[in-house]
């Protein structure tokens, strides 16, 4: 499965559009990560706990996107966009794109 943020794939031709698809993940952030982040906010530095959680949530959202593309018979997803948001103290990662069949 080819996943790309571009609207085309070099050397490939899009033969069929299978629709817009999404992969969403909502991840809770625990109190220990919150405490560590607040300490780093005061003294400076990066929050490894939050960065790890964002990377995990992003990977899960892309995996879900890939599965949904396969479910509609696509072999690629083009125009992928990844958005991050905080909802009720939880991290939401949403990946969207167009499922396509390429040759």
C-alpha positions as CSV (number, residue, x, y, z in Angstrom):
1,X,0.0,0.0,0.0
2,X,1.4,3.4,-1.0
3,X,0.6,6.2,1.4
4,X,1.6,9.8,0.3
5,X,0.8,13.4,1.0
6,X,1.1,14.3,-2.7
7,X,-1.9,14.2,-5.1
8,X,-0.1,11.8,-7.5
9,X,2.5,9.1,-7.4
10,X,5.5,9.5,-9.7
11,X,5.7,6.8,-12.3
12,X,2.2,5.5,-11.5
13,X,-1.2,6.3,-13.0
14,X,-4.4,6.6,-10.9
15,X,-7.0,4.3,-12.6
16,X,-9.8,4.5,-10.1
17,X,-10.9,6.7,-7.2
18,X,-12.4,4.7,-4.3
19,X,-13.4,7.7,-2.1
20,X,-12.3,9.8,0.8
21,X,-11.2,7.8,3.8
22,X,-10.3,8.5,7.4
23,X,-8.3,7.1,10.3
24,X,-8.9,8.5,13.7
25,X,-7.4,7.9,17.1
26,X,-8.2,9.5,20.4
27,X,-5.5,8.8,23.0
28,X,-5.7,9.6,26.7
29,X,-2.7,11.3,28.3
30,X,-2.0,10.0,31.8
31,X,-1.2,12.1,34.9
32,X,2.5,11.2,34.9
33,X,3.0,12.5,31.4
34,X,1.0,15.6,32.3
35,X,3.2,16.2,35.4
36,X,6.4,15.7,33.4
37,X,5.1,18.1,30.7
38,X,4.2,20.8,33.2
39,X,7.7,20.6,34.8
40,X,9.3,21.0,31.3
41,X,6.9,23.9,30.6
42,X,8.4,25.7,33.6
43,X,12.1,24.8,33.1
44,X,12.1,24.4,29.3
45,X,12.9,21.3,27.2
46,X,10.9,18.7,25.3
47,X,8.3,16.4,26.6
48,X,9.3,12.9,25.5
49,X,6.1,11.4,27.0
50,X,3.9,13.6,24.8
51,X,6.1,13.2,21.8
52,X,6.0,9.4,22.1
53,X,2.2,9.5,22.5
54,X,1.8,11.7,19.4
55,X,4.0,9.3,17.4
56,X,2.0,6.3,18.5
57,X,-1.3,7.9,17.8
58,X,-0.2,9.1,14.4
59,X,1.1,5.6,13.5
60,X,-2.3,4.1,14.6
61,X,-4.3,6.6,12.6
62,X,-2.2,5.9,9.5
63,X,-2.6,2.1,10.0
64,X,-6.4,2.6,10.3
65,X,-6.4,4.7,7.1
66,X,-4.5,2.0,5.3
67,X,-6.9,-0.7,6.5
68,X,-9.9,1.3,5.4
69,X,-8.3,1.8,2.0
70,X,-7.7,-1.9,1.6
71,X,-11.4,-2.5,2.6
72,X,-12.5,-0.4,-0.4
73,X,-10.1,-2.2,-2.7
74,X,-7.5,0.5,-3.0
75,X,-3.8,0.0,-3.3
76,X,-2.8,3.5,-2.5
77,X,-3.9,6.6,-0.6
78,X,-3.0,10.1,-2.0
79,X,-3.4,13.6,-0.6
80,X,-3.0,12.4,3.0
81,X,-3.5,15.1,5.7
82,X,-2.9,14.6,9.4
83,X,-4.5,16.8,12.0
84,X,-4.0,17.0,15.7
85,X,-6.4,18.3,18.3
86,X,-7.1,18.2,22.0
87,X,-10.6,17.1,23.0
88,X,-11.5,17.0,26.7
89,X,-7.8,16.6,27.7
90,X,-7.2,13.8,25.2
91,X,-5.2,13.9,22.0
92,X,-7.0,13.3,18.8
93,X,-5.1,12.4,15.6
94,X,-7.1,12.3,12.4
95,X,-5.6,11.2,9.0
96,X,-7.6,11.6,5.8
97,X,-6.9,11.0,2.1
98,X,-8.2,9.7,-1.1
99,X,-8.2,5.9,-1.6
100,X,-7.2,5.1,-5.2
101,X,-6.2,2.2,-7.4
102,X,-2.9,2.8,-9.2
103,X,-1.0,0.9,-11.9
